């Protein structure tokens, strides 16, 4: 027999002063709750003894109500499984009843209920290309190549030996051993200059951006944004009321001179210098120096999102911008979600020493701290060398996939997709000919199970060249070939 799902019983409305008998009140309540959808077909209900105890009444009226409801077909009993809502009740009947009994919210004069201006800014057109896990989903790593058995073993070990301290409230800055491990890793792999006291653990780069926005910016202050750039950064900075200033990117990265002309008074700049999202170029040394000088002269902050920096194929990984910053103007962000797996929800911020107190308060205000269990496991994963081995293994795998994407594009798309940004990461961008609607192509691809992302939503200002972003990290070689073939049929 199929297992009966457990469920929590909504509060039972009983009136001790009513002339209606208790068993009748109880049976009427069950009928209404089942018809309205509060109680679902197959949902387990409390035993008569438990419900009587909870309601503080005799068991006799509860027995009478259950017997009546079973006779009417609303409840049924299974040996060893207890009493549940009858599974024969059609779910569409309860859905329709729910529609009829649910009160209609009071509408505002404009026809809909009022929300904040910020909520309107955060809304974006429906992104159908994000609705499936097909080939080319951007930001998805090779989950099938992750050492799941090893990770599960470490999780089990730590879960079996949870200390009272680890079960309580953690430090908003994060688990100290993990912060120490992150500081050592960043110093060795990314030339980041920091110690554990400057590392703040987050639930990912998106939360890191939100913390930066709320700590560094006041409403109305201007922020340079790479254009095209990362839509998640647009959303995070808008939550703080920032005015986003689109600054174009070229082969050398963000155009610092253009930004200084149009918004010299900007309070901050968001960049992804090692692997620009979405076009993939690396910021040149001269542009890096220009940006650092501008930030120092104007008392501005640089938010460096080190996106996909672990995977560089054409040369050795580039050093971080933070590592060359001598004036503590750079706030450095990173995440484990792209290297490990997205559901891990662990990232980090490297904060200048004089801002640690403010960032501590910002982290504490947003959601206090990250999962202590996963922080402990991640610490051991790094300390025992598994993290470094995993990165080396993935670098080889992603290089193989990148070659496969190039070959498939040449085979099926010919001159219709100009590939750029191939030196690093788990994705590449391709520019489309003039007149092609990249959003329409992405939506058609989603209909055939392929998740390619259009470039157009990545622009703040007027879109320049349109194109497609193909994330090959989570796609197999077979999916890559089949996915590009399907995309070719969507033009």
N, C-alpha and C positions, 0 to 999 in steps of 0.2 A: 504494500500500500504506500502511496506517495506520502511523504512526511507532511504533517499539517503545520503550517507556519504559525509561530507564536505571535502574539500581538498584545499591545497595551490597551486596556479598556478605558475609553473616555470617562470623565466624571459622570456618575450616575445621578440624575436629578430625582430626589425623593422628597415628598412633603409629608412630614409626620402628622401635621394637623389636618390633612385632607380627609374627606369622607370616603374617597376611593381606597379600596383595600390595598395593602402593600404589594401583594402579588400582582394585582392588576396594574398598579403604577409601574412596577418593574417590567412586566411583559410589554406594556405600551412603550416604555422607553427603549427596549430592545428593538421593537418593530420600527420605531422612528429612526434609530441609529443605523439599522441595516438598510432601510430604504434610502436614507440620505447619503449612504456611502461611508459613514464614520466607522462602521464595522464591515469588513470585507468578507466575501465568500471564502470559506476555509479558515478564517482567523479563529484561533483558539480563544475561548472565554474562560473566566475563572471558574473553579469548582464551586459548588453550592456552599460548601463550608467556608472557603476563602472569601467569597463575595459577601456572605452573611457577616463574617467577622469584620470586613472592611466597612460595611454599611452600618455596623453596630445594631443589627436586627436579628431576630430569630431565623434559624435556617428554614423553618416551615414555609414562609411566603416565597423564599427563593426557590425551594423545591417545587412549589406550586406553579411559579412563573416558568421555570425551565420545562416542566411537563407540558404546560399549555403551548409553549413555543415549539417544542418538538412535535406535538400533535399537529400544529399548523404548518410545519415544514420549515420554520425559520432556523431551528437548531437541529444538530444531529450529534450522536455520540459514537465514538470509536473506542474499541477495547484497547486499553493501554495508551490512548492518546487524549482522552478526555472529551469534553464537549466543545464544539466549534460551530460557527455560523455555517449553515447549509451551503455546500459547494454547488448545489444545483440552482441556486439563485443566480439569474443572469447578471453579469457585471454591467451590461449596458442598461439594465433596469435601474440599478443603483446609481449609475452615472446620470441618467435622465432625471431621477428623483433629486439628485444633488443639484442639478441645474435649476430645478423648479423651486427648491426650498432655500437656496443660497441667496441672501439679500444682495441687491444691486448696490454697489458703492455710490455714494452721493457724488455727482459730477460737478465740476467747477463750471463757471459760466462759459469757459472756452471749450467745453465738451469732454474734458478728461481731467483726472485729478492732478493737482499741482505737485511737481517735484522740483528739485533745485536746478539752477542753471548749470551747475557742475554735472549733474546727471545727463543733461542734454548734450554736453560736450563729450561725454564718455561714450555715448551711443555711436555705433558705426553701422554701415550697411551690412546685411547678412553675408557672412563669409562662408559660403557653402563648401569651399575648398578645405575648410578645417573640420568638416563633419565626418570625415572617414580617416582610416589609418592606412589608406592605400599608398602606392609608391609616391615618393617625393614629398611626404609630409615634412615641412621645415621644422628643424629643431628636434627631430626624433632620432636618437642614436640607435646603434645596432643592438637592440635588446636581446636578440637571440645569441649574441656573442658575449653577453655579460656573464661573468662567473657566478651564476645564481646559486649554485649548490654551496659554494664557498661563502657567499654573502649570507645565505640562510643559516649556515652553521654558526657564523659569528653572531647573527641576530638571536638565534636560540640560546647561545652561550650567555649573552648579556641579559636576555629576558629571564633566564632561569636564576640569575644571581642579582636581581634588582636590589639595590640598597635602599634604605629608607630615604637617604639623601636624594638619590636619583628619581624617586617617586614624588618628591615634593616640588616646590617652585625652584626653577633654575635661575642662573644669572642672566639678565637681559643681554649681556655682551656675548654669552655663549659658554659652553663647556670649556674650561681652561685648557685641558689637554688637547682638545681639538683646535683651539686657537693657536696653541704652540705648534702643532703639526702643520697647520695652514701657513703660519708665518715662515716656518722652515722651508716648506714646499715652494712658496711664492718667491722667497729669497733665492733659492737655487734655480728654479725653472723660469721665473719671469723677471728676475733682477729687481724685485720689489723691495724697498727699504722699509722695514717695519719690525716690530716685535709683537709678542702676543697681546700686550696691553692695547694695541691699536686695532686688533682684529675683532670685528663684530659679526657674529653668526646670524644669518637671516634664513627665511624659508625659500630663498631664491633671489634671482636678480630683480624680479619685478617688485618684491617687497623692499629690496635694497634701494631701488629707484624712488619708491614712495617715501622711505625714511629720509633720503637725501633731499627730496623736494620739500618735505615739511620742516626739516631742520635748517636748510640753507636759504629758502626763498620765502618772501612775503608775496601776498596776492598782488598781481599787476606787474611784478618784476619780469624783465625779459630774459629769455634763455635762447642761445643759439642752438639750432638743431640741424644735424646733417640732413640734407634733402636730395634724394630720398633717404629715409632713415627707419629706425625701428619703431613700429606703431605702438608697442608696449611702453616705450619711453614717452611717446606723445601723451598717452593716457595718464601715466603716473605723474608727469609734471603738471598736467592740467588739473589734477586733483588738488594741487596747492594753489591754483589760480594763476599759474605762470602764463605769461604771454610768449608763445613760441614764435621764434624768428627763423624762417627757413634759410639755410645757408647752403649753396650748392657744393657738391663734391666733384672732383675730377680725378685724374690718375694719381695725384699726390695726396688725396684725401680732402678734408674740409678746406674751403677757400677762406683762409683767415683774413685776407685783405678785404674780401667782400663783406664778411661779417663785421669788421671794424668800420666799414663805410656805412652800413645800414643800421647798425645797433652797437655803437661804441660803448654805450652805457650798460650793456647786458650784464646781468648779475652772475650768469653761469653759462657753461657750454657743455652739451652732452656729445660725446664722441665714442666711436669704437675703432681706435687707431690701428690695432694689430690685424683686424679682419673686419672691414667696414660692412655693416649690415644695411642694405642687402647686396651691394655691388661687389664687395669682396676685396677691394684694393687695400694696401697697407699705406699708412700715412708716412710721407717722406720725412727725413731728418730735418730738412729746412722748415717744413710746415710745423713740425713738433716744436722747434725752437721759437718760431713766430708765435705760436699759441701760448707757450709758457711765458714769453715776454709780455704778450697782451694781457694775460691774466694777472701777472704781477703788477703791471702799470695801473690796471683798472680795478684792483682789489676784487677780482672775479674768481669763481670756482670752476674747476675742470672736473667733470664727472666722467671717468674713464671706465667704459664697459669693455672688459677684456674678453669679448665674445669669441669662442672657439679657438682661443690662442694656442691650445695644446697641439692642434693639428695643422702643421705647416709642412708643405711637401717640396716646394722649390728650393728652400734654403733652411737654415737653422731658424728656430722660433725667434721672433723679434723681441727685444727687451720692452718692458712696459714703459709708458710715458712717465708713470709715477717714479720709476727708478732714476730718471734724469731730472726730476723736479727738485730744485734746491731751496724753494721758497714755500713748500708745503701748501701748494695751491690745488693739488690733485686728490680727489677722492676716488679710490680704486674699487671696482666691483667685479665679482666673479661668481660662478655658480658651479655646483657639482651635477646639476640636472642633465646637462648635455654630455658630460663625460661618463656619468654613472647611469641613471635612469630618471625620467622626469618626476615620478611619484616620490622620489627621495625627499624633495623639497628642502634642500640645504644649499645655502649660498653664503657669501661673506662680503663685508666691506672693510677696506683698510682706511682708517680714519686718521687725519693729522692729529698729533698728540693734544693740541690745545682745543680740539673739538670733541674729544672723547666723552666728556660729561654731557654735552648737548645730544650727541648721538645715543648715548645710554638712555637718556630721558625719552628720546624719540622712539627708540625700540621698545622701551617699557610701555609707552602709551599705546602703541599699535597692537601688539599681541603678546607682550611680556617675554616669551622665550620660545625656542624651537624644541622639538621632541628630544628629550634627554636620551632615550633609547637609541635613536638613530645617530645622534651626535657621538655617543660612546662607541657605537659600531664603526662609524666612519673614522674615528680616531685610530682604532685598531687596524682597519683596512689600510690606512696610510702608513702607520708605524711598521707593520709587518711586510711592507714592500708590494702589497697586492695592487695598490693604486698605480704605482709607477709601471708595473708590468702590464696592467690593463691599458694604460695610455699607449705604451709601445705597440701592443698588439693591435689596438684600434687604429693607430696611425698607418700601419701596413694595410689593414683591411680597407680603410677609407680611400687610400691611394688606389687600390685595385678597383674600387667602386667608381671613383672619379674617372679613371680610364674607360670603364665600361659605359659611363654616361656620355663621354665624348664620342665614343665609337657609335653608340646608338643614335645620337643626334646627327652625326654625319650620315648614318645609314637611312634615317627616316625623315629628317627635317631639312637636310641639305643647307641651302642658304637662307632658310626662313628664320633661323635663330642664331644670333651672333653671341657666342659664349664669352663671358667675362668672369673675372673673379675665381680663378681656378687654383690659386696657389695655397689655399688654406681652407680649413673647416670641413663641415659635413654638407655643404650645399654649394651651388653655383647659380649665377644669374645669366639669363640669355635675353638679349634685346630683340624686339620684334620689328618688322618693317613698319613704316608709316601706314596708318590707316587700319591696323589690326587692333581690335579691342581685347586687351589682355584680360580684363575682368570676365568678358563673355567666354573667352577660351577656357579660363579657369573653371567657370561654372559648368561648361560642357564636359570638361575633363572629370569634374566631381561626379557627374551623372554616370560615368563609365568606371568609377572607382579609383580615379587617379587624383591625388591631392597636390596640384601645383598652385603656387601662390602668385598672384599678379603683383607687378611693381606699383601700379597706380595708387593703391591705398597706402603706400609707404611715403607718399609725398604730402607735405603740408601745403606748399604753394601749388602753382600750376604744374601739373605733371610734365616732365620732359619726355625722354624716350621711354616708351612702355616696354614691358617684357614679362618674363616668367622667372620665378625662383624655384629651383628643383633641389629639394633636400634628399640626398641619396644615402644618408647615414643609416636609416632604418629599412632601406629597400634591399632585397636580395638581387643577385645578378640577373636572375630570370625576371623579377619584377621590374628592374631597370629597363631591360630590352622591351618588355611588353608595355611598360608605362609610356616610354617615349613613342612607341608605335601608336598607342591610343591617343596621345597628345597630338600627334601629327594628323589624326583624323578629326580633330576638333577645330581646325582652322576654317 
